[in-house]
Amino acid sequence: MTTGAALTLACAAGAAARAAMGADCAIASGVSTLKPSPPKQRAKRRKISGNNRFILIGRQLTVNPPLYDPLSPETDQQLRPNLRRELIAKRQALPDLERRDAELTERLLQVLDALEPETLGAYCATRGEFDPMPAVTQWLAAHPECTLALPRVKEATKEMTFFAWAPGEPLRPGPYGIAEPTGEAVLNPTTLLVPCVGFADVGLRLGYGGGYYDRYLAGREEVYTVGLSYACCELHQLDMQPHDQLMDLVLTEDGLYGLDALSLTLVD
């Protein structure tokens, strides 16, 4: 986790890496202003510091020995449902919510400035989630070249599809009571804001259990994921499931977490 006031983006890429990954990142550190990165698609960084227990395959993290065996009779199948209930109740009871939202909104704006998405996927908040729409609306007003998309789900098939949407356009209730876009223009975001019920600092996300985001992100390595949560929902131990998709970043009102937290630095 890192803390501070201004965001800078740093990554190193040599000529060989540029040829292999199609990216050209300039090194930036110790400054409070952000300079746009020239390439349209930023190369994804997949590094975890420390020992070699972690093996990263795309966005999925496997651990040897595995932390989670879905076939083991000893696995507590109620662990995640119980965690969800506790964390939802905790965030709904947060004090100083206006201050927390303002701090997380500022942090999200800084990250969007650094990432410069061409297409941005967001969500309509529910059940005490952080609402990203004020920040997204503000950022889009200054970056009209970016197209926004919101998800729509099919409960019968457990599929999630993103459709172009602009602030002020109509929404309708979805299968779970979450507002969804009414348009029909399918859009695949290059940067995706993802709600987190809980999270572990490596970027492991605890969702609602439907698996919509995990299925959507499977095989979509080009999508840059930014999980959004409150600091009180950090989990110091969360077992990995085979289908879980790691977030590139997780933002809270007090810091950065996830695989790219080492590359994104908040400078006082």
Summary of the structure (lengths in Angstrom):
residues: 268
radius of gyration: 18.2
end to end distance: 14.4
largest distance: 53.4
contacts: 773
relative contact order: 0.20
helix: 24%
strand: 24%
